[in-house]
Amino acid sequence: MLKMVRQQLICIVVPGWDGTTDLSENSPVCKALNVLFADVAVVQFASLALLPAMTGAQDPRPSLMLELAIEEGIDPYDMLYRLVYHSSETMWSLYSSFWPGSGPEQQSERNSQLHEKLMKCLSIADGGFIGARDRTVRQIEKEHELLEWTRDEARRLKATGQFGDDRSSFALALAQRAFNNSRFDWAIAPAPRSWWRGKGASISGKVGYLLTIFVLWLAAVWLVGAVPRGLAGVYTWLFGGLYSGLQAIVDAVSTVSGWVFWVSVRSVLALVGLGYLAWLFLAALPAVSETWRLWLKGVRRELERPTETWSSWSTYWVGFFVGVPLLLAVLAFALVFIFCPTSIVDAYHALTEKFLGWQIVLFVILAIVALICVVSVFSWINGQFAATGNWFFHPYEDDVPRAQQVQTSIDQCEGLVVRETAHMVSLTDIRSPNGWSAWWIRASLRIVTLFGRAFFTEGRLGDAPGIHFGHWHIIEGGRRYLFCSNYDGSFGGYLDDFINGATIGTTLAWRWTTLKRRGSAAIGQPAVDEPRSFPPTRFIAFRGVKCELKFKSYARDSMLPQMYRFDARKKTVDEINLATGLRDALFGERNDSNDDLIMRAIES
């Protein structure tokens, strides 16, 4: 499931670019790339950029990066084969400078060597998100044509004055006209949707999917132990007892199978228990207790506070010395329950032998009362002593070293696409030790990709809208971190969406990075003169991007300009989703929901 997303978002990073090929906007190579990508008809977005070499690298020349966002279900090997073996030989024109002289004389040999080289330089995304998914370029174009036709037809119908304020009759008339128009026969079939955007979109669908996988796993584990036992029983019935060595193997397989079976069952029970605790403390209690809700908001506000205050400092250290041990204790209890449940039973018997039941209950009640008293006293002090409260919450450290600056080439790239889909290429370094940081980055990106695939299915990543494609790559042997994104709107608004809407995911994706000093990839392109680290975090996932100015400055300084871009969609995520929804509403069953969607589409 995750690999399917990752394979749609690929980058080809070829080191040793000598700059002999003209990549200016109207160059023959760039024009040929436009024709190539349009002809293969499965590339939704593409770009070229130069990645500067690391300081002290043996080869100081930059790398040429080709970014591709392709349609679902296409293998990267097949994608490169289509591009390289295209009759136009555009890819050879782009990469021929990497061969001495004019390269092999035979076209077949050139294509074979080029395909092999690009496959070696291919980077499948370590994590990614696709906004308006499950759509081909052709589908987007046809649905937008339907949207424009519907708006024109609606204006003509309104001019007749026949329907007045009767929205249902007006929507029905539009649906009938669309149905009778042979141009839109293709729209009679519902728009394609993956399982996660269809039946799997509901909570029950996701739970059913997980239960099915779990039951199949249990069945497989049980069969691993049951089949050898059954065969051994048949053999014993036919020919007598098994050899002692063979019987020992059957017994060992059966024992391990049983152990894995019950460990799996207890693992699911432990996950359910942990999920229940999380729901109880993070959802149920805040819903019924205003005090608890305000306390949780206060804790998160302090953990994400961008500047250091005594309140944020104390919240962090109380969490470190109290919250972390409690969390580790809960996780340790879950692990003991999974792998050694008898020790819990023994500990319970030992406790009940030493204390009576009423004593245990009383101890728990006193602990809860003590916690409530501490929180109440703190709230009372804060309310009674305003000056103390202001001092406590006032920043004592300013962590914004300078204002945000934009390099000229980046500014020019953004100016060229001010009314189109915006694009960002960011290159940072991975913190030492590289292997450890790269492992954590990959784990975080898998989580982001999973949530994006299974939960955020309608073009929003958390509360961040307008993202077409976003993908992360760990390149150059785990030393560098490449991020590419296509989004609607401006760069500042794009980062604001992440700062305010997808804080934890963005912090997890960037927190193990740093910016080291590096030169520019070409004349007029940005360099990094002052090294710096990603804004400091609290408990791995908090703060980070909430240091707004520092994060925006960090992101700006990591950016590289694009040399070329190809956008087959040419529509915003909202426009794409609106056109798909209109298609289903016009040709679906007549109900209030579909009528409202039709009216919303023609009025927007």
BAPA-133722 format. One record per residue (C-alpha): chain; residue in three letters; residue number from 1; x negated, y negated, z. Coordinates in steps of 0.001 Angstrom, whole numbers. Layout:
N
A  Ala  NUM  X  Y  Z
...
REM end
This chain:
604
A  Met  1  0  0  0
A  Leu  2  -2743  -2482  939
A  Lys  3  -4983  -1350  -1904
A  Met  4  -2244  -2238  -4385
A  Val  5  -2318  -5846  -3178
A  Arg  6  -6110  -5999  -3056
A  Gln  7  -6477  -4671  -6609
A  Gln  8  -4353  -7509  -7961
A  Leu  9  -6863  -10070  -6670
A  Ile  10  -10385  -9571  -7954
A  Cys  11  -13560  -11605  -8394
A  Ile  12  -16516  -10813  -10614
A  Val  13  -19670  -12373  -9160
A  Val  14  -22641  -12106  -11536
A  Pro  15  -25936  -13502  -10143
A  Gly  16  -28566  -15250  -12215
A  Trp  17  -26561  -17805  -14216
A  Asp  18  -28923  -19855  -16402
A  Gly  19  -26409  -22465  -17527
A  Thr  20  -26941  -22045  -21271
A  Thr  21  -23250  -21377  -22029
A  Asp  22  -21069  -24472  -22309
A  Leu  23  -18184  -24230  -19798
A  Ser  24  -16814  -27745  -20180
A  Glu  25  -13042  -28153  -20355
A  Asn  26  -12753  -28210  -24177
A  Ser  27  -15658  -25892  -24963
A  Pro  28  -15133  -23025  -27441
A  Val  29  -15630  -20438  -24697
A  Cys  30  -12926  -21943  -22452
A  Lys  31  -10498  -22248  -25362
A  Ala  32  -11197  -18635  -26281
A  Leu  33  -10576  -17572  -22661
A  Asn  34  -7135  -19221  -22797
A  Val  35  -6282  -17217  -25918
A  Leu  36  -7708  -14003  -24425
A  Phe  37  -5787  -14183  -21146
A  Ala  38  -2564  -15128  -22930
A  Asp  39  -3012  -12228  -25364
A  Val  40  -3613  -9510  -22763
A  Ala  41  -468  -10887  -21026
A  Val  42  -1193  -9472  -17568
A  Val  43  -3459  -12194  -16139
A  Gln  44  -1393  -14611  -14058
A  Phe  45  -4273  -16827  -12941
A  Ala  46  -7977  -17078  -13706
A  Ser  47  -10800  -19459  -12860
A  Leu  48  -14547  -19853  -13225
A  Ala  49  -16877  -21342  -10607
A  Leu  50  -20580  -21418  -9819
A  Leu  51  -21661  -20052  -6426
A  Pro  52  -24923  -21591  -5174
A  Ala  53  -27649  -19231  -4084
A  Met  54  -28485  -18876  -411
A  Thr  55  -31390  -20911  902
A  Gly  56  -34567  -18878  541
A  Ala  57  -33073  -16405  -1962
A  Gln  58  -35545  -14725  -4345
A  Asp  59  -33471  -15892  -7332
A  Pro  60  -32498  -19564  -6806
A  Arg  61  -30112  -19537  -9755
A  Pro  62  -26358  -19645  -8994
A  Ser  63  -23876  -16830  -9571
A  Leu  64  -21029  -17077  -12077
A  Met  65  -17716  -16163  -10431
A  Leu  66  -14683  -15143  -12509
A  Glu  67  -11500  -15002  -10430
A  Leu  68  -8542  -12972  -11721
A  Ala  69  -5029  -12570  -10322
A  Ile  70  -3380  -9817  -12324
A  Glu  71  -33  -8068  -12357
A  Glu  72  765  -5209  -10016
A  Gly  73  -114  -1627  -10911
A  Ile  74  -3108  -2384  -13157
A  Asp  75  -6375  -760  -12182
A  Pro  76  -9346  -3195  -12135
A  Tyr  77  -11334  -816  -14372
A  Asp  78  -8543  -892  -16948
A  Met  79  -8245  -4681  -16612
A  Leu  80  -11924  -5206  -17389
A  Tyr  81  -11739  -2699  -20228
A  Arg  82  -8923  -4690  -21855
A  Leu  83  -10867  -7935  -21535
A  Val  84  -14272  -6642  -22609
A  Tyr  85  -13054  -4568  -25563
A  His  86  -10713  -7258  -26872
A  Ser  87  -11286  -7894  -30562
A  Ser  88  -12184  -11559  -29934
A  Glu  89  -15358  -10615  -27973
A  Thr  90  -14690  -13615  -25726
A  Met  91  -16137  -11911  -22667
A  Trp  92  -19420  -11320  -24493
A  Ser  93  -19497  -14999  -25437
A  Leu  94  -19141  -15846  -21746
A  Tyr  95  -21737  -13407  -20421
A  Ser  96  -24185  -13058  -23330
A  Ser  97  -26743  -15320  -21602
A  Phe  98  -27332  -12574  -19014
A  Trp  99  -29012  -10486  -21762
A  Pro  100  -32394  -11320  -23297
A  Gly  101  -32199  -12568  -26841
A  Ser  102  -28892  -11844  -28549
A  Gly  103  -28296  -8537  -26765
A  Pro  104  -27625  -5154  -28427
A  Glu  105  -26872  -5304  -32132
A  Gln  106  -23975  -2852  -32093
A  Gln  107  -20679  -4252  -30799
A  Ser  108  -19800  -969  -29091
A  Glu  109  -23128  -963  -27250
A  Arg  110  -22697  -4591  -26177
A  Asn  111  -19212  -3908  -24846
A  Ser  112  -20355  -769  -23032
A  Gln  113  -23235  -2543  -21289
A  Leu  114  -21073  -5566  -20456
A  His  115  -18306  -3427  -19003
A  Glu  116  -20803  -1495  -16898
A  Lys  117  -22428  -4694  -15607
A  Leu  118  -19121  -6345  -14720
A  Met  119  -17939  -3238  -12884
A  Lys  120  -21094  -3377  -10738
A  Cys  121  -20382  -7034  -9963
A  Leu  122  -16669  -6482  -9324
A  Ser  123  -15280  -7423  -5897
A  Ile  124  -11807  -6217  -4992
A  Ala  125  -10236  -8472  -2366
A  Asp  126  -10902  -7448  1229
A  Gly  127  -7587  -9095  2050
A  Gly  128  -4973  -10984  114
A  Phe  129  -1501  -12443  -64
A  Ile  130  780  -12826  -3084
A  Gly  131  3641  -15282  -2784
A  Ala  132  6161  -14770  -5611
A  Arg  133  5489  -11080  -6098
A  Asp  134  7086  -8306  -8206
A  Arg  135  7247  -10550  -11258
A  Thr  136  5490  -10468  -14596
A  Val  137  4537  -13618  -16483
A  Arg  138  7160  -12818  -19124
A  Gln  139  9845  -12379  -16443
A  Ile  140  8980  -15750  -14881
A  Glu  141  9247  -17470  -18269
A  Lys  142  12597  -15845  -19131
A  Glu  143  14113  -16548  -15704
A  His  144  13034  -20187  -15894
A  Glu  145  14665  -20407  -19327
A  Leu  146  17874  -19053  -17757
A  Leu  147  17635  -21644  -14973
A  Glu  148  17288  -24534  -17447
A  Trp  149  20151  -23218  -19586
A  Thr  150  22393  -22909  -16512
A  Arg  151  21688  -26496  -15471
A  Asp  152  22471  -27790  -18978
A  Glu  153  25636  -25717  -19139
A  Ala  154  26690  -26939  -15707
A  Arg  155  26373  -30568  -16804
A  Arg  156  28607  -29873  -19791
A  Leu  157  31202  -28116  -17628
A  Lys  158  31237  -30944  -15076
A  Ala  159  31811  -33472  -17840
A  Thr  160  35135  -31773  -18689
A  Gly  161  36481  -32425  -15174
A  Gln  162  38309  -29097  -15358
A  Phe  163  37206  -27617  -12022
A  Gly  164  37150  -30576  -9623
A  Asp  165  35859  -29446  -6214
A  Asp  166  36569  -25742  -6810
A  Arg  167  33024  -24394  -6464
A  Ser  168  34036  -20730  -6792
A  Ser  169  35824  -21235  -10105
A  Phe  170  32966  -23383  -11384
A  Ala  171  30393  -20700  -10467
A  Leu  172  32584  -18006  -12038
A  Ala  173  32826  -19984  -15298
A  Leu  174  29028  -20328  -15418
A  Ala  175  28560  -16614  -14725
A  Gln  176  31010  -15695  -17513
A  Arg  177  29234  -17932  -20029
A  Ala  178  25859  -16475  -19093
A  Phe  179  27229  -12926  -19364
A  Asn  180  28670  -13612  -22821
A  Asn  181  25418  -15146  -24093
A  Ser  182  23426  -12417  -25871
A  Arg  183  20166  -14284  -25153
A  Phe  184  20458  -13152  -21537
A  Asp  185  21325  -9482  -21975
A  Trp  186  17998  -8689  -20278
A  Ala  187  19255  -10342  -17060
A  Ile  188  22152  -7897  -16602
A  Ala  189  19762  -5500  -14871
A  Pro  190  18845  -6716  -11338
A  Ala  191  15455  -8369  -10968
A  Pro  192  12721  -5825  -10120
A  Arg  193  11918  -5623  -6430
A  Ser  194  9417  -3528  -4549
A  Trp  195  10669  -1401  -1694
A  Trp  196  9520  -4000  843
A  Arg  197  11601  -6716  -854
A  Gly  198  14549  -4358  -1390
A  Lys  199  15729  -1651  973
A  Gly  200  12638  -2097  3122
A  Ala  201  13324  -5777  3785
A  Ser  202  15546  -5009  6797
A  Ile  203  14284  -4029  10242
A  Ser  204  16089  -678  9965
A  Gly  205  14313  -17  6654
A  Lys  206  10875  -672  8167
A  Val  207  11644  1460  11229
A  Gly  208  12944  4262  9004
A  Tyr  209  9778  4100  6891
A  Leu  210  7548  4424  9964
A  Leu  211  9671  7236  11436
A  Thr  212  9526  9163  8170
A  Ile  213  5730  8927  8067
A  Phe  214  5491  9971  11713
A  Val  215  7784  12980  11291
A  Leu  216  5862  14120  8212
A  Trp  217  2612  13774  10177
A  Leu  218  3975  15870  13042
A  Ala  219  5216  18493  10600
A  Ala  220  1774  18688  8951
A  Val  221  -5  18985  12314
A  Trp  222  2403  21683  13479
A  Leu  223  1938  23659  10251
A  Val  224  -1847  23575  10640
A  Gly  225  -1469  25543  13872
A  Ala  226  1623  27570  12987
A  Val  227  464  28983  9651
A  Pro  228  -2707  30699  11012
A  Arg  229  -685  32085  13946
A  Gly  230  1942  33432  11583
A  Leu  231  -604  35005  9258
A  Ala  232  -2433  36516  12230
A  Gly  233  848  37950  13492
A  Val  234  1634  39513  10090
A  Tyr  235  -1876  40959  9850
A  Thr  236  -1594  42427  13363
A  Trp  237  1796  43986  12527
A  Leu  238  436  45523  9329
A  Phe  239  -3068  46570  10267
A  Gly  240  -3506  46141  13995
A  Gly  241  -5380  43475  15962
A  Leu  242  -7717  40893  14427
A  Tyr  243  -11461  40901  14884
A  Ser  244  -12432  39034  18044
A  Gly  245  -14284  36282  16129
A  Leu  246  -11360  35695  13757
A  Gln  247  -8894  35702  16664
A  Ala  248  -11023  33081  18441
A  Ile  249  -10871  30852  15347
A  Val  250  -7068  31222  15145
A  Asp  251  -6728  30400  18836
A  Ala  252  -9001  27339  18505
A  Val  253  -7069  26002  15491
A  Ser  254  -3781  26558  17300
A  Thr  255  -5031  24833  20453
A  Val  256  -6384  21801  18569
A  Ser  257  -3175  21560  16539
A  Gly  258  -1078  21539  19706
A  Trp  259  -3327  18970  21338
A  Val  260  -3153  16629  18299
A  Phe  261  623  17139  18113
A  Trp  262  1279  16021  21693
A  Val  263  -1358  13263  21560
A  Ser  264  498  11909  18506
A  Val  265  3825  12035  20352
A  Arg  266  2388  10291  23413
A  Ser  267  666  7705  21184
A  Val  268  4005  6696  19689
A  Leu  269  5593  6581  23152
A  Ala  270  2716  4382  24350
A  Leu  271  3146  2033  21364
A  Val  272  6871  1840  22056
A  Gly  273  6144  1047  25694
A  Leu  274  3606  -1649  24809
A  Gly  275  6025  -3085  22267
A  Tyr  276  8765  -3157  24884
A  Leu  277  6512  -4996  27339
A  Ala  278  5576  -7512  24652
A  Trp  279  9257  -8007  23763
A  Leu  280  10186  -8337  27441
A  Phe  281  7594  -10991  28299
A  Leu  282  7445  -12852  24969
A  Ala  283  11068  -12709  23791
A  Ala  284  13577  -11498  26390
A  Leu  285  12396  -13437  29450
A  Pro  286  11921  -16716  27516
A  Ala  287  15481  -16331  26219
A  Val  288  17025  -16055  29707
A  Ser  289  14609  -18156  31761
A  Glu  290  13798  -21736  30849
A  Thr  291  10966  -21807  33374
A  Trp  292  9299  -18777  31807
A  Arg  293  9805  -20198  28306
A  Leu  294  8218  -23521  29235
A  Trp  295  5352  -21734  30970
A  Leu  296  4603  -19631  27872
A  Lys  297  4701  -22724  25658
A  Gly  298  2401  -24484  28070
A  Val  299  -125  -21634  28071
A  Arg  300  -217  -21495  24268
A  Arg  301  -435  -25274  24024
A  Glu  302  -3451  -25277  26332
A  Leu  303  -5152  -22385  24514
A  Glu  304  -4691  -24172  21173
A  Arg  305  -5488  -27663  22442
A  Pro  306  -8085  -29030  19977
A  Thr  307  -9989  -31135  22528
A  Glu  308  -11345  -29912  25825
A  Thr  309  -9384  -30927  28918
A  Trp  310  -9495  -29672  32473
A  Ser  311  -6099  -28090  31857
A  Ser  312  -7329  -26136  28805
A  Trp  313  -10569  -25261  30607
A  Ser  314  -8716  -23865  33645
A  Thr  315  -6154  -22040  31475
A  Tyr  316  -8937  -20308  29574
A  Trp  317  -10839  -19170  32660
A  Val  318  -7725  -18083  34554
A  Gly  319  -6771  -16073  31478
A  Phe  320  -10274  -14647  31285
A  Phe  321  -10423  -13542  34934
A  Val  322  -6744  -12633  35395
A  Gly  323  -5051  -12131  32041
A  Val  324  -7804  -10141  30331
A  Pro  325  -8251  -7648  33220
A  Leu  326  -4476  -7137  33385
A  Leu  327  -4319  -6544  29638
A  Leu  328  -7260  -4142  29780
A  Ala  329  -5623  -2323  32690
A  Val  330  -2408  -1875  30695
A  Leu  331  -4349  -618  27666
A  Ala  332  -6401  1715  29867
A  Phe  333  -3195  3119  31380
A  Ala  334  -1845  3696  27858
A  Leu  335  -5031  5524  26833
A  Val  336  -4947  7694  29957
A  Phe  337  -1284  8486  29258
A  Ile  338  -2169  9485  25687
A  Phe  339  -5252  11624  26330
A  Cys  340  -4994  12710  29952
A  Pro  341  -1402  12444  31268
A  Thr  342  -1986  14901  34124
A  Ser  343  -4254  12367  35883
A  Ile  344  -1321  9927  36062
A  Val  345  859  12581  37683
A  Asp  346  -1912  13406  40171
A  Ala  347  -2389  9709  41001
A  Tyr  348  1367  9290  41546
A  His  349  1490  12236  43933
A  Ala  350  -1512  10875  45841
A  Leu  351  161  7443  46130
A  Thr  352  3504  8835  47340
A  Glu  353  1703  10954  49921
A  Lys  354  -11  7857  51356
A  Phe  355  2863  5315  51063
A  Leu  356  6589  5597  51309
A  Gly  357  8772  4480  48414
A  Trp  358  10072  1352  50178
A  Gln  359  6503  253  50877
A  Ile  360  5552  485  47191
A  Val  361  8684  -1443  46115
A  Leu  362  8006  -4102  48765
A  Phe  363  4425  -4554  47586
A  Val  364  5570  -5113  43962
A  Ile  365  8233  -7620  45104
A  Leu  366  5714  -9556  47212
A  Ala  367  3284  -9725  44291
A  Ile  368  5996  -11160  42008
A  Val  369  7093  -13660  44664
A  Ala  370  3481  -14776  45207
A  Leu  371  3032  -15379  41475
A  Ile  372  6257  -17413  41320
A  Cys  373  5165  -19473  44311
A  Val  374  1796  -20293  42759
A  Val  375  3440  -21456  39524
A  Ser  376  6054  -23477  41439
A  Val  377  3447  -25205  43610
A  Phe  378  1397  -26133  40572
A  Ser  379  4481  -27558  38789
A  Trp  380  5432  -29555  41918
A  Ile  381  1946  -31030  42223
A  Asn  382  1939  -31995  38560
A  Gly  383  5332  -33693  38948
A  Gln  384  4496  -35529  42182
A  Phe  385  1067  -36791  41279
A  Ala  386  1299  -38333  37842
A  Ala  387  -2212  -39743  37959
A  Thr  388  -3636  -36324  38783
A  Gly  389  -1629  -34804  35964
A  Asn  390  -2837  -37377  33460
A  Trp  391  -6434  -36767  34494
A  Phe  392  -5915  -33011  34329
A  Phe  393  -4556  -33104  30761
A  His  394  -6761  -35906  29450
A  Pro  395  -9548  -34862  27036
A  Tyr  396  -13010  -35050  28528
A  Glu  397  -14793  -34017  25323
A  Asp  398  -14270  -35282  21786
A  Asp  399  -15117  -32502  19343
A  Val  400  -14545  -34377  16069
A  Pro  401  -18067  -35378  14960
A  Arg  402  -17131  -37250  11795
A  Ala  403  -14309  -38067  9409
A  Gln  404  -13384  -35806  6509
A  Gln  405  -15385  -36416  3322
A  Val  406  -14700  -35237  -231
A  Gln  407  -17422  -34599  -2799
A  Thr  408  -16818  -36261  -6182
A  Ser  409  -16605  -33043  -8237
A  Ile  410  -13997  -31611  -5834
A  Asp  411  -12007  -34825  -6045
A  Gln  412  -12094  -34708  -9848
A  Cys  413  -10869  -31096  -9936
A  Glu  414  -7926  -31952  -7685
A  Gly  415  -7106  -34993  -9799
A  Leu  416  -6870  -32891  -12970
A  Val  417  -4153  -30633  -11482
A  Val  418  -2253  -33177  -9412
A  Arg  419  1079  -32121  -10998
A  Glu  420  165  -28459  -11388
A  Thr  421  -705  -25528  -9153
A  Ala  422  -3621  -26567  -6962
A  His  423  -6684  -24367  -6560
A  Met  424  -9320  -23887  -3885
A  Val  425  -12640  -22019  -3911
A  Ser  426  -14437  -21817  -559
A  Leu  427  -17816  -20211  94
A  Thr  428  -19122  -19754  3627
A  Asp  429  -21697  -17573  5357
A  Ile  430  -20916  -14729  7734
A  Arg  431  -22221  -15135  11257
A  Ser  432  -24989  -12896  12563
A  Pro  433  -24983  -10013  13116
A  Asn  434  -23534  -9719  9610
A  Gly  435  -22330  -6121  9909
A  Trp  436  -20449  -6760  13156
A  Ser  437  -18834  -9968  11906
A  Ala  438  -17969  -8412  8516
A  Trp  439  -16253  -5488  10285
A  Trp  440  -14078  -7839  12328
A  Ile  441  -13275  -9944  9260
A  Arg  442  -12170  -6861  7314
A  Ala  443  -10024  -5658  10218
A  Ser  444  -8396  -9097  10514
A  Leu  445  -7823  -9322  6763
A  Arg  446  -6197  -5882  6670
A  Ile  447  -3750  -7064  9327
A  Val  448  -3005  -10260  7387
A  Thr  449  -2547  -8248  4176
A  Leu  450  -246  -5751  5892
A  Phe  451  1967  -8436  7374
A  Gly  452  2008  -10300  4075
A  Arg  453  3032  -7153  2202
A  Ala  454  5608  -5757  4615
A  Phe  455  7055  -8752  6477
A  Phe  456  6378  -12036  4638
A  Thr  457  7978  -10989  1366
A  Glu  458  9577  -14221  136
A  Gly  459  6628  -16449  -670
A  Arg  460  5757  -17609  2856
A  Leu  461  2788  -16461  4910
A  Gly  462  4031  -17034  8438
A  Asp  463  5493  -20519  8201
A  Ala  464  3123  -21583  5402
A  Pro  465  5046  -21991  2108
A  Gly  466  3986  -22494  -1489
A  Ile  467  1136  -19962  -1731
A  His  468  838  -18221  -5102
A  Phe  469  -2288  -16185  -4445
A  Gly  470  -4755  -16166  -1578
A  His  471  -7625  -13686  -1339
A  Trp  472  -10812  -13183  655
A  His  473  -14000  -11365  -422
A  Ile  474  -17070  -10318  1536
A  Ile  475  -19878  -10527  -1005
A  Glu  476  -23667  -10299  -1329
A  Gly  477  -24068  -7332  971
A  Gly  478  -21866  -8710  3744
A  Arg  479  -23721  -12018  4074
A  Arg  480  -21229  -14414  2453
A  Tyr  481  -17492  -14996  2514
A  Leu  482  -15528  -16124  -547
A  Phe  483  -11974  -17447  -352
A  Cys  484  -9815  -18361  -3368
A  Ser  485  -6298  -19714  -3228
A  Asn  486  -3636  -21149  -5520
A  Tyr  487  -948  -23231  -3886
A  Asp  488  1696  -25892  -4453
A  Gly  489  1172  -29437  -3230
A  Ser  490  -1932  -31211  -1973
A  Phe  491  -4977  -29826  -170
A  Gly  492  -4178  -31725  3034
A  Gly  493  -596  -30477  3074
A  Tyr  494  -1785  -26953  2308
A  Leu  495  -4101  -26882  5313
A  Asp  496  -1423  -28538  7462
A  Asp  497  903  -25617  6651
A  Phe  498  -1703  -23198  7996
A  Ile  499  -2578  -25350  10986
A  Asn  500  1074  -25598  12014
A  Gly  501  2553  -22415  10577
A  Ala  502  -12  -19597  10379
A  Thr  503  -2472  -20580  13083
A  Ile  504  -3502  -17176  14400
A  Gly  505  -3907  -15521  10992
A  Thr  506  -5983  -18404  9624
A  Thr  507  -8215  -18485  12696
A  Leu  508  -8748  -14721  12505
A  Ala  509  -9689  -14976  8824
A  Trp  510  -12300  -17717  9340
A  Arg  511  -13628  -17513  12889
A  Trp  512  -16611  -15259  12073
A  Thr  513  -17934  -17666  9435
A  Thr  514  -20442  -20491  9442
A  Leu  515  -21822  -23011  6972
A  Lys  516  -25563  -22791  6393
A  Arg  517  -27637  -25345  4546
A  Arg  518  -27597  -24719  788
A  Gly  519  -28361  -26559  -2433
A  Ser  520  -25932  -27374  -5208
A  Ala  521  -25138  -24833  -7904
A  Ala  522  -25508  -27453  -10640
A  Ile  523  -26047  -31175  -11060
A  Gly  524  -23090  -33089  -9655
A  Gln  525  -21802  -30175  -7553
A  Pro  526  -21677  -30221  -3736
A  Ala  527  -24438  -29054  -1428
A  Val  528  -24358  -28380  2305
A  Asp  529  -26859  -30689  3980
A  Glu  530  -25748  -30264  7602
A  Pro  531  -25070  -26707  8811
A  Arg  532  -22130  -26206  11136
A  Ser  533  -19921  -23468  12562
A  Phe  534  -16211  -22850  12422
A  Pro  535  -14385  -24763  15197
A  Pro  536  -14580  -22959  18556
A  Thr  537  -11860  -20458  19418
A  Arg  538  -10309  -19171  22634
A  Phe  539  -9608  -15446  23034
A  Ile  540  -10526  -14867  19356
A  Ala  541  -7171  -15983  17885
A  Phe  542  -6400  -19337  19544
A  Arg  543  -7575  -22920  18958
A  Gly  544  -9832  -22697  15873
A  Val  545  -7800  -24357  13102
A  Lys  546  -5957  -26464  15681
A  Cys  547  -9098  -28620  15765
A  Glu  548  -7503  -30253  12754
A  Leu  549  -10049  -32816  11603
A  Lys  550  -12981  -30557  12324
A  Phe  551  -11352  -27643  10482
A  Lys  552  -10446  -29790  7462
A  Ser  553  -13988  -31151  7348
A  Tyr  554  -15354  -27608  7572
A  Ala  555  -13039  -26414  4778
A  Arg  556  -13866  -29414  2588
A  Asp  557  -17607  -28915  2942
A  Ser  558  -17266  -25222  2026
A  Met  559  -15387  -25952  -1215
A  Leu  560  -16752  -25550  -4717
A  Pro  561  -15350  -27065  -7925
A  Gln  562  -13803  -24916  -10608
A  Met  563  -15379  -24960  -14068
A  Tyr  564  -12287  -23535  -15763
A  Arg  565  -8755  -22480  -14827
A  Phe  566  -5927  -20583  -16504
A  Asp  567  -2409  -20628  -15062
A  Ala  568  209  -18476  -16779
A  Arg  569  2972  -19213  -14254
A  Lys  570  3039  -23028  -14373
A  Lys  571  5908  -23090  -11851
A  Thr  572  6048  -23636  -8108
A  Val  573  6822  -20713  -5789
A  Asp  574  10185  -22299  -4931
A  Glu  575  11084  -22630  -8618
A  Ile  576  10132  -19005  -9291
A  Asn  577  12172  -17728  -6340
A  Leu  578  15114  -19966  -7257
A  Ala  579  15173  -18704  -10856
A  Thr  580  15063  -15062  -9740
A  Gly  581  17841  -15661  -7206
A  Leu  582  19967  -17390  -9860
A  Arg  583  19574  -14418  -12189
A  Asp  584  20870  -12016  -9545
A  Ala  585  23658  -14419  -8550
A  Leu  586  24950  -14979  -12086
A  Phe  587  24989  -11314  -13036
A  Gly  588  25727  -9844  -9613
A  Glu  589  29016  -9388  -7793
A  Arg  590  31128  -12451  -7132
A  Asn  591  30978  -13560  -3503
A  Asp  592  30486  -16766  -1527
A  Ser  593  26763  -16182  -1113
A  Asn  594  26134  -15860  -4856
A  Asp  595  28411  -18808  -5623
A  Asp  596  26483  -20979  -3162
A  Leu  597  23167  -19902  -4699
A  Ile  598  24417  -20825  -8199
A  Met  599  25532  -24261  -7013
A  Arg  600  22263  -24801  -5152
A  Ala  601  20278  -23888  -8283
A  Ile  602  22057  -26380  -10523
A  Glu  603  22020  -29163  -7924
A  Ser  604  18327  -28893  -6956
REM end
